[in-house]
Amino acid sequence: MNKCFSVLLLLFLLTSCKSNQEIIGLATNAKDGASIKTSNGVYIIESLNSWNDSINGKKIKALVKIKNKSNLTKDDLYDSINKTYKQGRIGNTTIVKLKKIELIK
């Protein structure tokens, strides 16, 4: 029983850990803050309102920690009662904590 509990605890810890990930993309300023656009979606940098001018619009490599992921469709943003669309980003969006960044030349 004790060995079984240890295995379950280990599996839980491994699946709950959020590891660091390296991403490469274009640094851009968006309404919801500094972001990195990639072919896999948009990564919003937690607690960073905008990139400084030396980074904004440039290709970067960043080491990030994943905080939250979402994938919105056009239907998700439609308000059927008022027959209008809510503001939001369609597609894959990931909130990340920035660990390290470097410009790619």
C-alpha positions in Angstrom: 0.0 0.0 0.0 2.8 2.4 0.9 4.6 1.7 -2.4 1.4 2.3 -4.4 0.9 5.6 -2.6 4.4 6.7 -3.4 4.0 5.9 -7.1 0.7 7.8 -7.3 2.3 10.8 -5.5 5.2 10.7 -7.9 2.8 10.6 -10.9 0.8 13.5 -9.5 4.0 15.6 -9.0 5.3 14.9 -12.5 2.0 15.8 -14.2 1.4 18.9 -12.1 4.9 20.4 -12.7 5.0 23.2 -15.2 8.3 23.1 -16.9 10.2 25.8 -18.7 9.8 26.0 -22.5 11.9 27.8 -25.1 9.9 29.7 -27.8 11.1 31.6 -30.8 8.9 34.3 -32.3 8.2 38.0 -32.9 8.0 40.4 -29.9 4.9 42.6 -30.3 2.9 44.9 -28.1 -0.8 44.0 -27.9 -3.8 45.4 -26.1 -3.4 42.7 -23.4 0.4 43.3 -22.9 3.7 42.3 -24.3 3.4 39.2 -26.5 5.4 36.8 -28.6 3.8 35.7 -31.9 4.7 32.2 -33.2 3.4 29.8 -35.7 1.8 27.9 -32.8 -0.1 30.9 -31.4 0.4 33.9 -29.2 2.3 34.0 -25.9 1.3 36.8 -23.5 4.0 37.8 -21.0 2.6 37.9 -17.5 3.0 41.3 -15.7 4.7 43.0 -18.7 2.6 45.8 -20.4 4.9 46.4 -23.3 8.3 45.6 -24.8 10.8 48.5 -24.9 11.7 49.9 -28.3 14.9 47.8 -28.6 12.9 44.6 -28.5 9.5 45.4 -29.9 9.1 44.1 -33.5 12.2 42.0 -33.4 12.7 38.2 -33.5 13.5 36.8 -30.1 14.2 33.5 -28.3 12.6 33.3 -24.8 12.7 30.9 -22.0 9.2 30.9 -20.4 7.2 29.1 -17.8 3.6 28.2 -18.9 0.9 29.6 -16.6 -2.3 29.2 -18.6 -3.5 28.1 -22.0 -6.7 28.9 -24.0 -8.0 28.3 -27.5 -10.9 30.6 -28.4 -13.0 30.2 -31.6 -15.2 32.9 -33.2 -18.2 31.1 -31.7 -16.8 31.5 -28.2 -16.7 35.3 -28.6 -20.3 35.6 -30.0 -22.9 37.0 -27.6 -26.1 35.4 -29.0 -28.4 37.6 -26.7 -27.0 40.9 -28.0 -26.0 39.5 -31.4 -22.5 41.0 -31.1 -19.0 39.8 -30.7 -17.0 40.2 -27.4 -13.5 41.4 -27.6 -10.9 38.7 -27.6 -8.1 36.8 -29.4 -9.2 33.9 -31.7 -6.8 31.0 -31.7 -4.2 29.6 -29.3 -3.1 32.0 -26.5 -0.8 31.1 -23.7 0.0 33.2 -20.6 3.7 32.8 -19.6 6.2 34.0 -17.1 9.3 35.3 -18.8 12.5 33.7 -17.5 15.1 34.7 -20.1 15.2 36.5 -23.4 17.7 37.1 -26.2 17.5 38.8 -29.6 18.0 36.7 -32.7 19.9 38.4 -35.5 
